[in-house]
Amino acid sequence: MSPTRVLPTCILAAAAFAAQADVKIPTLFTEHMVLQQGKPLQFWGWADKDESVTVELNGIKSTVTPGSSGRWQATLPARKAGGPYKLEFRARNTIAYTDVMVGEVWICSGQSNMEWPLGSSFQAQKDIAASANPMIRLFTVPKLKAESPVSDVKGSWQVAGPETVPGFSAVGYYFGRDLQKARGVAIGLIHTSWGGSPAEVWMREEVLTSNPRYKAEIMDTYAPQRERFEQALAAWTKESAAAKAEGKPFTKGRPNAGWRPAELYNGMIAPLIPYGIAGAIWYQGESNAGRAEQYRSLYTDMIRNWRADFGQGDFTFLGVQLAPFDGSRRRSLNEITATPVESNWAELREAQSLSTTALPNVGLAVITDVGHKDDIHPTVKEPVGARLALAARKIAYKEAITASGPVYKAMTSAGGKIELTFDNVGKGLEFQGGRGMGFAICGEDRKWVWADAELAGLIGKTKVVVSSPQVPNPVAVRYGWSDFPFVNLWNKNGLPASPFRTDDFPMITAPKK
């Protein structure tokens, strides 16, 4: 993994003009690149003022002149998938590539579960051995925290194969592999993620400061956080120097500066704009679980932010719902299942689910079956990528397939029971492994108990009826409402149901008044 860097924009800007008279292009444009089909092809770079720059792709060309800043941008007509093509950038010098594909380009972003490499994933050896495919191309954005947006990244496109895929995002690779098989065109994957990162570091600073809530709860808290870090760092430096002077060992860890809002957007998203893309896949949320209520708007505003800045319309955005995890509490399975409890992870999953109806072309991969109780990084990544690929085929490419498990739709209450209806039932509902699990029910007193659940429906099993003798007059049902849920509702297409609640009781992650 590339070393962490923190750079102001001026350093990269200076580097861009280090070679006067020669055309310079971003490293997104290298041999083996994939360009997005069906959209005007955008190319950009730097050259001397008034220098004539020609971009030519397979005989089609455009000539432009940089402005006073030295930056130029050229547009070529949209193309259908194909290649390999020859691409040239010509000014006083010529930069040429001969293995350029046109196909589908996807950004793969988030925190550690997106960053998790294929080589460390569950039983990935056979997949690595079979990974050679010239129709899948990979680009990894180096880790970079930046105080303001930068204009370039150091990287290169690589062709998928046993030498290149082990260090690449496992979720990204499995997504791209399945999508390439389904679509039959070149797939370009741009991986840009950082473990532990909260959503606000992937957003433009102006978006955060212009929202009164984000300004108060995120931006205004950074300054005192930074001040505390500077004080702690000064004390640490003094102690370290004193120990060294006295010849004593010093094992105290260096203070952590924490996250600065917008710094990964600046260093790892901004330099990708306006590269043509089909969409993005996103696996993040663990670092925002304690602020799940805020994430309801923060997540959708981040999607709006990216869409506005890339300028390519409401491109498809596919999230991964948080996997089951209870490691922070180290509870036994008996403790977990003893009684229903509130859960900030359940509230975060709900916030992720709400995005699919709040915005167009947003999907969600549900992975309630691949979590690990004591490990926030479940190593089973193949189903995650596979379900994202299904969602892409349905949302981005309009294939008539069932791409999601059951999603709660509505409830009716009668005779001491609550009947639930669902969207995305596919071939019908089923409880995998026996009776229904993970359902809780409550009455007006809001005291939750585990419930009995039965499948129902006049034509096939399309409904779930929930009840408990302890709750004669039920008002609400929850399913999978736990950090580490035990659930087994699926559709017969092989996809798990998303956790949900029918109530709107106050959230434990809502700000305290």
N, C-alpha and C positions, 0 to 999 in steps of 0.2 A: 504494500500500500504506500502511496506517495506520502512524504512527510507533510505535516501540517504547516501551512503558510498563512501569514496575515499580511496583506499588501494593500496600500492605497492605490487608487486608480492611476496616479501619475507615473508610477514605476512602469506599469505595463504600457501606458501610452508612450512613454519614452522609448521603450523597447520596440514598439511598433514602427518607429521612424528612425531606428538605428541605422538601417541601410537605406540611405537616401538614394533616389533614382530607381530602386528596384521595387517592383510590386510585391507586396506582402499579403498573405492570406491567413485566415484563422486556421488552427490545426484541426478544426472540424472537417476541413477539406483536405483529405489525404487519400493515398491509395487505399482501395477497398471500401470506400465510403458508399453509403446508400442514400439516395435522394428520394424525397417523397413524391410518389406518382399523383397525378390528378390535380396538382396545384402548381401555380407559377413557381419556377425554381429561382430561389433567391441566393445570390452570391455577393460577398462583400470583402473588403480588405482595405489596404492603405497603400498610398503611392504619393509621389511628389504632386504638389498643386499643379493643375493643368496638364498632368501626365495623361496620355491616352491609354486606357486599359481595355483590353478585349477579352471576353470570356466566351469560349466556344465548347459546346458539348455535342459531339457526334455530328458536326457540320452546321449546327445552328449556333449563331453567335450574336453577341451584343457588345457594343463599344460605349464606354462611359468615361467621364472625366471627373476626378476627385474635386471636392469643394475646398474651401480654405482650410478645413481641418485635416485634409489629406485622406479622409475616408471616402471610399467609393462604394456604390452598390449597383449591381446589375441584375436584371430579371430576364430569364429565358422562358419560353412558353411551357406550359404544363405538358408532361409526357405520360404515356402509359408505361406500365412496368416492363422492364427489359434490361439488356446489357449482356456482357460488359461493354461500356462505352469509353471513349477517349475524352478527357476533359483538359482544356488548356486555359491558362491565365497568361496573357501576353502584355507586356509593356516594353521597357528596355531589356527586360529579362523575360524568360518563359518558364513557367511551371507547368508540367504536364503529368497526367495520370492516365493509365490505360485500363484500369480495372474498377470502373465506376458503375454501380448498379442503380436502377430506379425501381423502387418498390414501396414498402411500408416502413415508416420510421416511428418508433415509440420511445418515449422517455421512461426510465425506470428509476423512481426516486423514493425517499423516505428515510427511515432510521435503520437500526441494526438488522432487523429481519429482512429488509430489502438488500442490505449490504452483505448479508451472510453468503459466503462463497459456495459454489457448487461442490468444490473439493472437500468441504466439511459437512456436506449434507448426507442424509440417510441413504445408504446403499447407492451412492452415486457413481461407483466405479464403472458399472456397465454402461451408464449413460455417457460418461466421459469418453470411454473407449469407442462409443458409437457416434460421437459428436461431430465428426468431420462433415461439414456441409457448406459449400461455397455460397449458398443462398442465405446464410445467416451471418451477419457482420456485427461486431461488437466494438463499442467505444466506451471507455471508462473515464469520467471526469475526475481529475485529481482533487483531493480534498483541499479546500481553500476557504479560509475566513477572510472577508474583505470589508473594509469600512464603507466602501462605496462601490457601485457596479464596475466590474472589470470588463475588458473587451475581448479577451482571448483566454484559452486554456491550453495547457501542454498535454497533448495526448495523440493517439492515432487509432485509426480503424484497424481491426484485426478480423480475419476470417475464422469462423468457428471451427474448432478442432481440439483434439486431446491436449495440445500444447497451450491453447488460449482460454478454454472454458473453465478450468478448475478454479481460477481466481476471480471469475466473473460472478455477478449476482445469480444465485441459484434460482430465485423466483423469476428474475428476468430471463434467464436462459430457458427454463421450462416453458414460460409464456411464449417466447419467440419460437421455440422448437415446434410447439403445437400449432401456433398460428401459421408458421411457414408451411407445415404439412397441410393445413386446411385451405390456405389461400393460394399456394403454389407460386408465390412471387418472392423476391428477395425481401428479407426482414432486417432492418437496422435497429439495433438496441443501444440507446445512450444511457448508461448507468451513472447516476449522480445521487449519492446518498451518504449519510453520516450517522453512525450509531449514537443513540441517545439524544438526537436533535428534536426539539419541539417544533410544532408547525410554524410558529411565528418567525423562526429564523429563515424560513423558506419563502417569506413574503417581502414585497417591496416596502421600504420604510414609509413612503408617503401613504400607502394604503393603511398602515397601522396608525400613523399619527393623525390621519384625517377622520378616524373613527373615535368618538369620545370615549367609548368603553375601552377599546384597545389602548388608547393613549394613557388612560388612568391605570389600567390593570397590568399593562405590559411595558409600554414605553417609559412611563414615569417611575417604574420600579427598577429600571436598569441603572440609572445614575447612582443611587445609593448602594446598589449591589456592586457596582464597579469601584466605588469609593472604599467599601469594606475590603474588596479584593486588594486594592492598592496598599491599604494599611497592613493587611495580613502579609502581603508579599514583602513589604519593607521590613517587617519584623522577622520574617523568615530569612531574608537575605542577611540581616544583621546577626541572627543566631548562627547561620551557616558560616559566615566569615569568622565569628568569634571561636567557633568550634575548630575551624581549620587552623586559626592562629595558635590555638592551644594544643593542636595535635590530637584532638578528640574526635571520635566518630560522630557523624551527624546523619541520622536516618529519618528525620522528620520530612514528610512529603511536601512538595511545593504546593502552595495554594492554587486552587482551580478558579479561573476567571469566570466560569459559567458561560452562558450563551448570550450573545448580543443579538437582539432582534434584527432581522434582515441580512445578517452576515453571510449566510449560505446562499441566499437568493443572489446577493451581490457577486459571490465568488464562483457559484456552481450552476446558476440558472441564467442570469443575465448574459453571460458570454455565449449562450446557445441561441439567443434570439437574434434574427428571425428565421433560423433553420426550419425547413418544412417538416412537419410532423403529422402523423395520423392521430396521435393521442398520447396519454400518459397512464402508467400504472403506479400506484402509490401504496406503500405499506408503512404506516406510521400511526402513532396515537398513544403508544405506551407512555411517552413522556408528557402527554397532556391529560392522562386519565384523571388526575386530581382536579382538573378544570374542565370536566366533561360538559357541563352546562355551557361554558363559554365556547367550547369546541363546536357546538351546534352551528354557530355563525362563523367562527374562525375558519373552519374547514371549507365551508362553501365560499367564503370570501377569498381564501387562498386560490381556489379553483378559478373564481372570477378574475383574480389578479393575473394568473398565468394566461388565461384566455385573452384578456385585454392586451397584455404585453406581447404575446406571440402574434396577435393580429390575424389569426386564422379561424375566426369564428368559434362556435361552441364545440371545440374538438372533444372527442371522447375522453373521459377521465374515469378510471376504474380503481377503486380502493379495495383494500383487504381488511375485513373486519378482524378485530383483535382475537387472537387465539386464546383458549382457556389457559389460565395461569394463576397459581395461588402461592408462589414461592415467597412472596414478601411476608406471609404469615406463618409458613411452615406448619399448617394445620394438618391433622390426620384426615383421612377420607371420611371417617365417622363424624368428625366435627363439621366438615364441609356440608355433609348431607343431613345433619341433625335437624335443622330448621331453616326456612327461608330467611335471608338477611338482605339488607341493602348492599349495593355494590357500585363503586365508582367505575369499575371496568364495564359493568353492564350498561351504565349510563353513557360511557364512551362509545360502546357498540351501537347504542340507540342513536347517538349523534351521527355516527357514520351511516346508519341506515336512513336517517332523515334526509341526507344529502341526495339520495336517489330520487326523491320526489321534489326536492327544493329546486333542483336545476335540471335542465335537459341533458341528455347524453351522459349521465353519470350512473355507474354500476358499482356493485359490491360483491366480492367473493367471500362467502361464509365458510369458515374453517373450524367449526366447533368440534370436529373430529380429529384434529391434528395437534392439539395443545399438549403441554407437559406441565404437570402440577408444580414442579419445583424449578423449572427452567424457562426463562422468558424467551429463549431462542429455541423453539422446537425445530429439530433438524429435518423433519419431513416437509420438504418444499415442493415436491412434484405436484401434489394435488392443488397447491396454491396457484402455481403457474397455469395449471390446466384449467382451473375455474376462471381465472382471469382471461384466458384465451377464449373460453366459451362466451364470456360476457362481451369481449371485443367482437366476436363473430356476430352476436345478436345486435349490439348497439351500434358499432362502427360500420359493420358491413351488411347489416339488415338481413342476416340469414334467419330463416324460419325454424329456429331451434329452441328447445327449452334450455335456458342458460343459467337458471337460478333455482335454488330450492324454494320451498313454500315460504311465502311472505304474508304475515297477518294482514287481513283485510277489514273484518268487522266482527261484532259479537252481538248476540241476543241472549237475554236472560229470562228463564221461565222454569217453574217447577223445581226450584232449588238447584238448577244446573245452568251453565253458560255454554252456549254453542258458538264455536269459532269458525269463521270461513277464511279462505286463503286465496291469494293469487299464486300463479306459478305452481299449480298442483300437478301439471304434466299428465302422466299416465295414472295419477292417483296418489294418495297419501299412504304411508306405512310407518309403523314403529319398528325400527330395526332391533332385533334381539328380544322381542317380547312385548310386554305391556309398556304403555306410554310413561316416559320419565321426564322430569324437569319442569312439570307444571305446578304452580302454586295458585291458591285462591284465597280471597278474603271477603269479609262482609263490610258493613258500614264502619266497624271498629278498626279497620285497616290492619288487622292482625292476620299475618299470612301463615298458611299451613300448606303442606304438600297435598296435592289433589290426585284424584283418579282421573284418567283420561281414556276415552274410547273413540274409535273412528266411526264415522257415520256418513250418511249421504244416500239418497235414493238411487242415483246412478253412479256407481263406483264410490270409493272412499274419498270424499272431498272435504269433509268437515271433521272437527274434533269437539267432543262434548266433555266438559270438565266439571267435576263436582267433588264434594267432600261432606261426609256426615257431620263434621265439626262446624260447617258453615251452611246453615239452612237457607240463608238469604244472601247469596253471593252477589258482589257488585263488580269484581275485577279479577282478572287472571294475569299471571306472568309466566313466561316460559324462558328457561335458560338464564334467569336473572341472578347471576352469580359471577364472581371472578373466575371460578373454575366450574362451569356448569356440567352436569351430567344430563345429557339430552339424547333423544333418539328419533325425533320426527324428521322424516325425509320424504321426498317424492320418489316414485318408482323409476324416475330417470337417473337416480343415483346422486342426488344433491341434497344437502342438509338444510333444514329450515333455519331461518334467522331468529335469534332470540328477540323477544318483544315483551311489551306490557300493554294492557288495554286501558290502564289508568293514567291520570296526569297528576298524581300526587307530587308534592314538592321534592325536588332533587337534592341529594345530599351534597352535590358539588356546586350548587347554586351559591353565589356570594351571600355572605351573612349580612343582614341589614344592621 
